């Protein structure tokens, strides 16, 4: 199953640090592949939530591995 924007947002917003670490590369792959991430351009609200979630819960995380 290919990840969708909704799936990625749910992964970004989860609290479990272990799962965040596991999904990081999957998110990078999703965002990097224009064929997989066609919905990024069509749903600006979801993209805004994704960026906000990454900025607030990952960048400000107390776990240095999640921040990286």
PDB file of N, CA, C and O in Angstrom:
ATOM      1  N   UNK A   1       0.833  -1.185   0.000  1.00  0.00           N
ATOM      2  CA  UNK A   1       0.000   0.000   0.000  1.00  0.00           C
ATOM      3  C   UNK A   1       0.877   1.247   0.000  1.00  0.00           C
ATOM      4  O   UNK A   1       1.775   1.386   0.831  1.00  0.00           O
ATOM      5  N   UNK A   2       0.611   2.142  -0.929  1.00  0.00           N
ATOM      6  CA  UNK A   2       1.344   3.398  -1.014  1.00  0.00           C
ATOM      7  C   UNK A   2       0.832   4.364   0.057  1.00  0.00           C
ATOM      8  O   UNK A   2      -0.374   4.429   0.293  1.00  0.00           O
ATOM      9  N   UNK A   3       1.712   5.102   0.698  1.00  0.00           N
ATOM     10  CA  UNK A   3       1.254   6.071   1.689  1.00  0.00           C
ATOM     11  C   UNK A   3       0.482   7.211   1.033  1.00  0.00           C
ATOM     12  O   UNK A   3       0.739   7.576  -0.114  1.00  0.00           O
ATOM     13  N   UNK A   4      -0.449   7.755   1.766  1.00  0.00           N
ATOM     14  CA  UNK A   4      -1.211   8.912   1.303  1.00  0.00           C
ATOM     15  C   UNK A   4      -0.900  10.087   2.215  1.00  0.00           C
ATOM     16  O   UNK A   4      -0.212   9.938   3.225  1.00  0.00           O
ATOM     17  N   UNK A   5      -1.405  11.241   1.857  1.00  0.00           N
ATOM     18  CA  UNK A   5      -1.193  12.434   2.673  1.00  0.00           C
ATOM     19  C   UNK A   5      -1.801  12.243   4.064  1.00  0.00           C
ATOM     20  O   UNK A   5      -1.210  12.660   5.060  1.00  0.00           O
ATOM     21  N   UNK A   6      -2.969  11.620   4.136  1.00  0.00           N
ATOM     22  CA  UNK A   6      -3.624  11.392   5.436  1.00  0.00           C
ATOM     23  C   UNK A   6      -2.783  10.461   6.309  1.00  0.00           C
ATOM     24  O   UNK A   6      -2.634  10.690   7.509  1.00  0.00           O
ATOM     25  N   UNK A   7      -2.240   9.419   5.700  1.00  0.00           N
ATOM     26  CA  UNK A   7      -1.387   8.479   6.425  1.00  0.00           C
ATOM     27  C   UNK A   7      -0.147   9.196   6.963  1.00  0.00           C
ATOM     28  O   UNK A   7       0.219   9.036   8.127  1.00  0.00           O
ATOM     29  N   UNK A   8       0.486   9.978   6.107  1.00  0.00           N
ATOM     30  CA  UNK A   8       1.704  10.697   6.513  1.00  0.00           C
ATOM     31  C   UNK A   8       1.420  11.678   7.645  1.00  0.00           C
ATOM     32  O   UNK A   8       2.203  11.786   8.589  1.00  0.00           O
ATOM     33  N   UNK A   9       0.304  12.389   7.551  1.00  0.00           N
ATOM     34  CA  UNK A   9      -0.047  13.330   8.611  1.00  0.00           C
ATOM     35  C   UNK A   9      -0.268  12.601   9.925  1.00  0.00           C
ATOM     36  O   UNK A   9       0.179  13.063  10.975  1.00  0.00           O
ATOM     37  N   UNK A  10      -0.951  11.469   9.875  1.00  0.00           N
ATOM     38  CA  UNK A  10      -1.176  10.679  11.096  1.00  0.00           C
ATOM     39  C   UNK A  10       0.149  10.232  11.695  1.00  0.00           C
ATOM     40  O   UNK A  10       0.298  10.221  12.917  1.00  0.00           O
ATOM     41  N   UNK A  11       1.121   9.861  10.854  1.00  0.00           N
ATOM     42  CA  UNK A  11       2.424   9.442  11.344  1.00  0.00           C
ATOM     43  C   UNK A  11       3.193  10.600  11.968  1.00  0.00           C
ATOM     44  O   UNK A  11       3.887  10.421  12.969  1.00  0.00           O
ATOM     45  N   UNK A  12       3.071  11.773  11.383  1.00  0.00           N
ATOM     46  CA  UNK A  12       3.753  12.958  11.906  1.00  0.00           C
ATOM     47  C   UNK A  12       3.199  13.350  13.274  1.00  0.00           C
ATOM     48  O   UNK A  12       3.956  13.756  14.156  1.00  0.00           O
ATOM     49  N   UNK A  13       1.899  13.231  13.454  1.00  0.00           N
ATOM     50  CA  UNK A  13       1.256  13.705  14.677  1.00  0.00           C
ATOM     51  C   UNK A  13       1.258  12.691  15.819  1.00  0.00           C
ATOM     52  O   UNK A  13       0.836  13.026  16.926  1.00  0.00           O
ATOM     53  N   UNK A  14       1.717  11.473  15.586  1.00  0.00           N
ATOM     54  CA  UNK A  14       1.709  10.480  16.660  1.00  0.00           C
ATOM     55  C   UNK A  14       2.731  10.820  17.737  1.00  0.00           C
ATOM     56  O   UNK A  14       3.713  11.517  17.478  1.00  0.00           O
ATOM     57  N   UNK A  15       2.495  10.330  18.926  1.00  0.00           N
ATOM     58  CA  UNK A  15       3.352  10.655  20.068  1.00  0.00           C
ATOM     59  C   UNK A  15       4.483   9.651  20.283  1.00  0.00           C
ATOM     60  O   UNK A  15       5.481   9.981  20.923  1.00  0.00           O
ATOM     61  N   UNK A  16       4.345   8.438  19.762  1.00  0.00           N
ATOM     62  CA  UNK A  16       5.322   7.371  19.986  1.00  0.00           C
ATOM     63  C   UNK A  16       6.629   7.680  19.257  1.00  0.00           C
ATOM     64  O   UNK A  16       6.665   7.704  18.026  1.00  0.00           O
ATOM     65  N   UNK A  17       7.694   7.914  20.010  1.00  0.00           N
ATOM     66  CA  UNK A  17       8.990   8.285  19.445  1.00  0.00           C
ATOM     67  C   UNK A  17       9.549   7.173  18.572  1.00  0.00           C
ATOM     68  O   UNK A  17      10.126   7.451  17.521  1.00  0.00           O
ATOM     69  N   UNK A  18       9.395   5.939  18.977  1.00  0.00           N
ATOM     70  CA  UNK A  18       9.898   4.811  18.197  1.00  0.00           C
ATOM     71  C   UNK A  18       9.268   4.759  16.817  1.00  0.00           C
ATOM     72  O   UNK A  18       9.954   4.512  15.825  1.00  0.00           O
ATOM     73  N   UNK A  19       7.973   4.989  16.753  1.00  0.00           N
ATOM     74  CA  UNK A  19       7.280   4.977  15.467  1.00  0.00           C
ATOM     75  C   UNK A  19       7.687   6.178  14.622  1.00  0.00           C
ATOM     76  O   UNK A  19       7.780   6.067  13.399  1.00  0.00           O
ATOM     77  N   UNK A  20       7.927   7.305  15.244  1.00  0.00           N
ATOM     78  CA  UNK A  20       8.405   8.481  14.500  1.00  0.00           C
ATOM     79  C   UNK A  20       9.731   8.181  13.822  1.00  0.00           C
ATOM     80  O   UNK A  20       9.943   8.539  12.663  1.00  0.00           O
ATOM     81  N   UNK A  21      10.616   7.525  14.548  1.00  0.00           N
ATOM     82  CA  UNK A  21      11.923   7.195  13.990  1.00  0.00           C
ATOM     83  C   UNK A  21      11.793   6.229  12.817  1.00  0.00           C
ATOM     84  O   UNK A  21      12.536   6.335  11.841  1.00  0.00           O
ATOM     85  N   UNK A  22      10.860   5.293  12.907  1.00  0.00           N
ATOM     86  CA  UNK A  22      10.672   4.313  11.846  1.00  0.00           C
ATOM     87  C   UNK A  22      10.083   4.935  10.588  1.00  0.00           C
ATOM     88  O   UNK A  22      10.426   4.524   9.479  1.00  0.00           O
ATOM     89  N   UNK A  23       9.215   5.903  10.739  1.00  0.00           N
ATOM     90  CA  UNK A  23       8.497   6.450   9.597  1.00  0.00           C
ATOM     91  C   UNK A  23       9.240   7.606   8.919  1.00  0.00           C
ATOM     92  O   UNK A  23       8.827   8.051   7.848  1.00  0.00           O
ATOM     93  N   UNK A  24      10.295   8.087   9.506  1.00  0.00           N
ATOM     94  CA  UNK A  24      11.023   9.226   8.947  1.00  0.00           C
ATOM     95  C   UNK A  24      11.465   9.018   7.510  1.00  0.00           C
ATOM     96  O   UNK A  24      11.225   9.876   6.660  1.00  0.00           O
ATOM     97  N   UNK A  25      12.106   7.895   7.225  1.00  0.00           N
ATOM     98  CA  UNK A  25      12.580   7.626   5.864  1.00  0.00           C
ATOM     99  C   UNK A  25      11.409   7.440   4.911  1.00  0.00           C
ATOM    100  O   UNK A  25      11.485   7.835   3.748  1.00  0.00           O
ATOM    101  N   UNK A  26      10.341   6.846   5.391  1.00  0.00           N
ATOM    102  CA  UNK A  26       9.146   6.664   4.562  1.00  0.00           C
ATOM    103  C   UNK A  26       8.563   8.016   4.140  1.00  0.00           C
ATOM    104  O   UNK A  26       8.134   8.182   2.999  1.00  0.00           O
ATOM    105  N   UNK A  27       8.551   8.966   5.054  1.00  0.00           N
ATOM    106  CA  UNK A  27       8.070  10.307   4.730  1.00  0.00           C
ATOM    107  C   UNK A  27       8.978  10.990   3.706  1.00  0.00           C
ATOM    108  O   UNK A  27       8.493  11.637   2.778  1.00  0.00           O
ATOM    109  N   UNK A  28      10.272  10.850   3.871  1.00  0.00           N
ATOM    110  CA  UNK A  28      11.218  11.437   2.922  1.00  0.00           C
ATOM    111  C   UNK A  28      11.000  10.853   1.530  1.00  0.00           C
ATOM    112  O   UNK A  28      10.977  11.585   0.540  1.00  0.00           O
ATOM    113  N   UNK A  29      10.843   9.543   1.459  1.00  0.00           N
ATOM    114  CA  UNK A  29      10.609   8.889   0.172  1.00  0.00           C
ATOM    115  C   UNK A  29       9.309   9.370  -0.462  1.00  0.00           C
ATOM    116  O   UNK A  29       9.252   9.600  -1.670  1.00  0.00           O
ATOM    117  N   UNK A  30       8.277   9.520   0.342  1.00  0.00           N
ATOM    118  CA  UNK A  30       6.972   9.968  -0.150  1.00  0.00           C
ATOM    119  C   UNK A  30       7.066  11.385  -0.720  1.00  0.00           C
ATOM    120  O   UNK A  30       6.583  11.646  -1.822  1.00  0.00           O
ATOM    121  N   UNK A  31       7.682  12.289   0.021  1.00  0.00           N
ATOM    122  CA  UNK A  31       7.793  13.674  -0.423  1.00  0.00           C
ATOM    123  C   UNK A  31       8.713  13.825  -1.630  1.00  0.00           C
ATOM    124  O   UNK A  31       8.522  14.725  -2.447  1.00  0.00           O
ATOM    125  N   UNK A  32       9.690  12.967  -1.745  1.00  0.00           N
ATOM    126  CA  UNK A  32      10.658  13.060  -2.834  1.00  0.00           C
ATOM    127  C   UNK A  32      10.132  12.534  -4.169  1.00  0.00           C
ATOM    128  O   UNK A  32      10.591  12.963  -5.227  1.00  0.00           O
ATOM    129  N   UNK A  33       9.188  11.625  -4.126  1.00  0.00           N
ATOM    130  CA  UNK A  33       8.664  11.000  -5.343  1.00  0.00           C
ATOM    131  C   UNK A  33       7.396  11.724  -5.805  1.00  0.00           C
ATOM    132  O   UNK A  33       6.341  11.602  -5.182  1.00  0.00           O
ATOM    133  N   UNK A  34       7.508  12.469  -6.889  1.00  0.00           N
ATOM    134  CA  UNK A  34       6.374  13.263  -7.386  1.00  0.00           C
ATOM    135  C   UNK A  34       5.202  12.391  -7.819  1.00  0.00           C
ATOM    136  O   UNK A  34       4.057  12.840  -7.764  1.00  0.00           O
ATOM    137  N   UNK A  35       5.456  11.166  -8.244  1.00  0.00           N
ATOM    138  CA  UNK A  35       4.372  10.279  -8.649  1.00  0.00           C
ATOM    139  C   UNK A  35       3.580   9.779  -7.448  1.00  0.00           C
ATOM    140  O   UNK A  35       2.366   9.599  -7.542  1.00  0.00           O
ATOM    141  N   UNK A  36       4.243   9.555  -6.331  1.00  0.00           N
ATOM    142  CA  UNK A  36       3.568   9.087  -5.126  1.00  0.00           C
ATOM    143  C   UNK A  36       2.839  10.228  -4.421  1.00  0.00           C
ATOM    144  O   UNK A  36       1.787  10.014  -3.819  1.00  0.00           O
ATOM    145  N   UNK A  37       3.384  11.418  -4.491  1.00  0.00           N
ATOM    146  CA  UNK A  37       2.879  12.536  -3.697  1.00  0.00           C
ATOM    147  C   UNK A  37       2.117  13.554  -4.535  1.00  0.00           C
ATOM    148  O   UNK A  37       2.242  14.758  -4.312  1.00  0.00           O
ATOM    149  N   UNK A  38       1.337  13.089  -5.486  1.00  0.00           N
ATOM    150  CA  UNK A  38       0.576  14.003  -6.335  1.00  0.00           C
ATOM    151  C   UNK A  38      -0.446  14.812  -5.546  1.00  0.00           C
ATOM    152  O   UNK A  38      -0.814  15.911  -5.962  1.00  0.00           O
ATOM    153  N   UNK A  39      -0.906  14.289  -4.419  1.00  0.00           N
ATOM    154  CA  UNK A  39      -1.917  15.001  -3.629  1.00  0.00           C
ATOM    155  C   UNK A  39      -1.346  16.175  -2.839  1.00  0.00           C
ATOM    156  O   UNK A  39      -2.113  16.944  -2.260  1.00  0.00           O
ATOM    157  N   UNK A  40      -0.034  16.335  -2.798  1.00  0.00           N
ATOM    158  CA  UNK A  40       0.572  17.459  -2.064  1.00  0.00           C
ATOM    159  C   UNK A  40       0.153  18.808  -2.647  1.00  0.00           C
ATOM    160  O   UNK A  40      -0.111  19.754  -1.905  1.00  0.00           O
ATOM    161  N   UNK A  41       0.094  18.891  -3.951  1.00  0.00           N
ATOM    162  CA  UNK A  41      -0.236  20.158  -4.596  1.00  0.00           C
ATOM    163  C   UNK A  41      -1.723  20.486  -4.522  1.00  0.00           C
ATOM    164  O   UNK A  41      -2.113  21.647  -4.649  1.00  0.00           O
ATOM    165  N   UNK A  42      -2.545  19.476  -4.319  1.00  0.00           N
ATOM    166  CA  UNK A  42      -3.992  19.670  -4.367  1.00  0.00           C
ATOM    167  C   UNK A  42      -4.622  19.962  -3.018  1.00  0.00           C
ATOM    168  O   UNK A  42      -5.742  20.470  -2.961  1.00  0.00           O
ATOM    169  N   UNK A  43      -3.941  19.658  -1.949  1.00  0.00           N
ATOM    170  CA  UNK A  43      -4.531  19.829  -0.621  1.00  0.00           C
ATOM    171  C   UNK A  43      -3.613  20.679   0.250  1.00  0.00           C
ATOM    172  O   UNK A  43      -2.859  20.159   1.072  1.00  0.00           O
ATOM    173  N   UNK A  44      -3.688  21.984   0.059  1.00  0.00           N
ATOM    174  CA  UNK A  44      -2.816  22.913   0.774  1.00  0.00           C
ATOM    175  C   UNK A  44      -3.054  22.874   2.288  1.00  0.00           C
ATOM    176  O   UNK A  44      -2.112  23.026   3.066  1.00  0.00           O
ATOM    177  N   UNK A  45      -4.291  22.672   2.702  1.00  0.00           N
ATOM    178  CA  UNK A  45      -4.604  22.622   4.131  1.00  0.00           C
ATOM    179  C   UNK A  45      -3.905  21.442   4.792  1.00  0.00           C
ATOM    180  O   UNK A  45      -3.337  21.583   5.875  1.00  0.00           O
ATOM    181  N   UNK A  46      -3.944  20.283   4.148  1.00  0.00           N
ATOM    182  CA  UNK A  46      -3.292  19.094   4.699  1.00  0.00           C
ATOM    183  C   UNK A  46      -1.776  19.297   4.726  1.00  0.00           C
ATOM    184  O   UNK A  46      -1.113  18.895   5.682  1.00  0.00           O
ATOM    185  N   UNK A  47      -1.237  19.909   3.695  1.00  0.00           N
ATOM    186  CA  UNK A  47       0.196  20.185   3.654  1.00  0.00           C
ATOM    187  C   UNK A  47       0.592  21.147   4.775  1.00  0.00           C
ATOM    188  O   UNK A  47       1.631  20.960   5.409  1.00  0.00           O
ATOM    189  N   UNK A  48      -0.218  22.164   5.021  1.00  0.00           N
ATOM    190  CA  UNK A  48       0.040  23.101   6.118  1.00  0.00           C
ATOM    191  C   UNK A  48       0.045  22.380   7.465  1.00  0.00           C
ATOM    192  O   UNK A  48       0.894  22.648   8.315  1.00  0.00           O
ATOM    193  N   UNK A  49      -0.895  21.475   7.653  1.00  0.00           N
ATOM    194  CA  UNK A  49      -0.949  20.697   8.902  1.00  0.00           C
ATOM    195  C   UNK A  49       0.290  19.824   9.047  1.00  0.00           C
ATOM    196  O   UNK A  49       0.832  19.674  10.142  1.00  0.00           O
ATOM    197  N   UNK A  50       0.734  19.248   7.925  1.00  0.00           N
ATOM    198  CA  UNK A  50       1.913  18.390   7.938  1.00  0.00           C
ATOM    199  C   UNK A  50       3.151  19.193   8.354  1.00  0.00           C
ATOM    200  O   UNK A  50       3.904  18.767   9.230  1.00  0.00           O
ATOM    201  N   UNK A  51       3.354  20.334   7.733  1.00  0.00           N
ATOM    202  CA  UNK A  51       4.515  21.177   8.042  1.00  0.00           C
ATOM    203  C   UNK A  51       4.447  21.661   9.494  1.00  0.00           C
ATOM    204  O   UNK A  51       5.456  21.659  10.199  1.00  0.00           O
ATOM    205  N   UNK A  52       3.263  22.073   9.936  1.00  0.00           N
ATOM    206  CA  UNK A  52       3.090  22.516  11.315  1.00  0.00           C
ATOM    207  C   UNK A  52       3.392  21.385  12.292  1.00  0.00           C
ATOM    208  O   UNK A  52       4.052  21.596  13.309  1.00  0.00           O
ATOM    209  N   UNK A  53       2.911  20.187  11.980  1.00  0.00           N
ATOM    210  CA  UNK A  53       3.171  19.034  12.835  1.00  0.00           C
ATOM    211  C   UNK A  53       4.646  18.697  12.911  1.00  0.00           C
ATOM    212  O   UNK A  53       5.164  18.391  13.985  1.00  0.00           O
ATOM    213  N   UNK A  54       5.327  18.753  11.771  1.00  0.00           N
ATOM    214  CA  UNK A  54       6.771  18.488  11.766  1.00  0.00           C
ATOM    215  C   UNK A  54       7.529  19.549  12.562  1.00  0.00           C
ATOM    216  O   UNK A  54       8.446  19.233  13.320  1.00  0.00           O
ATOM    217  N   UNK A  55       7.138  20.794  12.382  1.00  0.00           N
ATOM    218  CA  UNK A  55       7.834  21.887  13.056  1.00  0.00           C
ATOM    219  C   UNK A  55       7.606  21.867  14.561  1.00  0.00           C
ATOM    220  O   UNK A  55       8.537  22.098  15.332  1.00  0.00           O
ATOM    221  N   UNK A  56       6.395  21.597  14.979  1.00  0.00           N
ATOM    222  CA  UNK A  56       6.110  21.675  16.414  1.00  0.00           C
ATOM    223  C   UNK A  56       6.427  20.401  17.171  1.00  0.00           C
ATOM    224  O   UNK A  56       6.942  20.463  18.288  1.00  0.00           O
ATOM    225  N   UNK A  57       6.130  19.243  16.590  1.00  0.00           N
ATOM    226  CA  UNK A  57       6.319  18.031  17.377  1.00  0.00           C
ATOM    227  C   UNK A  57       7.621  17.293  17.068  1.00  0.00           C
ATOM    228  O   UNK A  57       8.084  16.518  17.905  1.00  0.00           O
ATOM    229  N   UNK A  58       8.218  17.501  15.917  1.00  0.00           N
ATOM    230  CA  UNK A  58       9.462  16.806  15.604  1.00  0.00           C
ATOM    231  C   UNK A  58      10.669  17.709  15.851  1.00  0.00           C
ATOM    232  O   UNK A  58      11.603  17.299  16.540  1.00  0.00           O
ATOM    233  N   UNK A  59      10.675  18.912  15.315  1.00  0.00           N
ATOM    234  CA  UNK A  59      11.824  19.798  15.462  1.00  0.00           C
ATOM    235  C   UNK A  59      12.015  20.196  16.924  1.00  0.00           C
ATOM    236  O   UNK A  59      13.148  20.357  17.379  1.00  0.00           O
ATOM    237  N   UNK A  60      10.930  20.353  17.653  1.00  0.00           N
ATOM    238  CA  UNK A  60      11.007  20.740  19.063  1.00  0.00           C
ATOM    239  C   UNK A  60      11.028  19.542  20.004  1.00  0.00           C
ATOM    240  O   UNK A  60      10.885  19.707  21.215  1.00  0.00           O
ATOM    241  N   UNK A  61      11.204  18.348  19.466  1.00  0.00           N
ATOM    242  CA  UNK A  61      11.215  17.134  20.281  1.00  0.00           C
ATOM    243  C   UNK A  61      12.419  17.124  21.216  1.00  0.00           C
ATOM    244  O   UNK A  61      13.477  17.658  20.884  1.00  0.00           O
ATOM    245  N   UNK A  62      12.251  16.518  22.375  1.00  0.00           N
ATOM    246  CA  UNK A  62      13.370  16.382  23.302  1.00  0.00           C
ATOM    247  C   UNK A  62      14.289  15.233  22.898  1.00  0.00           C
ATOM    248  O   UNK A  62      15.392  15.109  23.431  1.00  0.00           O
ATOM    249  N   UNK A  63      13.849  14.392  21.964  1.00  0.00           N
ATOM    250  CA  UNK A  63      14.662  13.288  21.479  1.00  0.00           C
ATOM    251  C   UNK A  63      15.493  13.781  20.285  1.00  0.00           C
ATOM    252  O   UNK A  63      14.942  14.179  19.258  1.00  0.00           O
ATOM    253  N   UNK A  64      16.810  13.750  20.432  1.00  0.00           N
ATOM    254  CA  UNK A  64      17.656  14.308  19.377  1.00  0.00           C
ATOM    255  C   UNK A  64      17.557  13.534  18.074  1.00  0.00           C
ATOM    256  O   UNK A  64      17.744  14.117  17.006  1.00  0.00           O
ATOM    257  N   UNK A  65      17.268  12.240  18.125  1.00  0.00           N
ATOM    258  CA  UNK A  65      17.136  11.456  16.894  1.00  0.00           C
ATOM    259  C   UNK A  65      15.910  11.879  16.111  1.00  0.00           C
ATOM    260  O   UNK A  65      15.948  11.901  14.880  1.00  0.00           O
ATOM    261  N   UNK A  66      14.836  12.213  16.781  1.00  0.00           N
ATOM    262  CA  UNK A  66      13.624  12.675  16.107  1.00  0.00           C
ATOM    263  C   UNK A  66      13.886  14.043  15.483  1.00  0.00           C
ATOM    264  O   UNK A  66      13.455  14.304  14.360  1.00  0.00           O
ATOM    265  N   UNK A  67      14.583  14.912  16.197  1.00  0.00           N
ATOM    266  CA  UNK A  67      14.897  16.234  15.652  1.00  0.00           C
ATOM    267  C   UNK A  67      15.707  16.143  14.374  1.00  0.00           C
ATOM    268  O   UNK A  67      15.497  16.916  13.440  1.00  0.00           O
ATOM    269  N   UNK A  68      16.633  15.197  14.334  1.00  0.00           N
ATOM    270  CA  UNK A  68      17.470  15.042  13.130  1.00  0.00           C
ATOM    271  C   UNK A  68      16.620  14.631  11.957  1.00  0.00           C
ATOM    272  O   UNK A  68      17.135  14.450  10.854  1.00  0.00           O
TER     273      UNK A  68
END
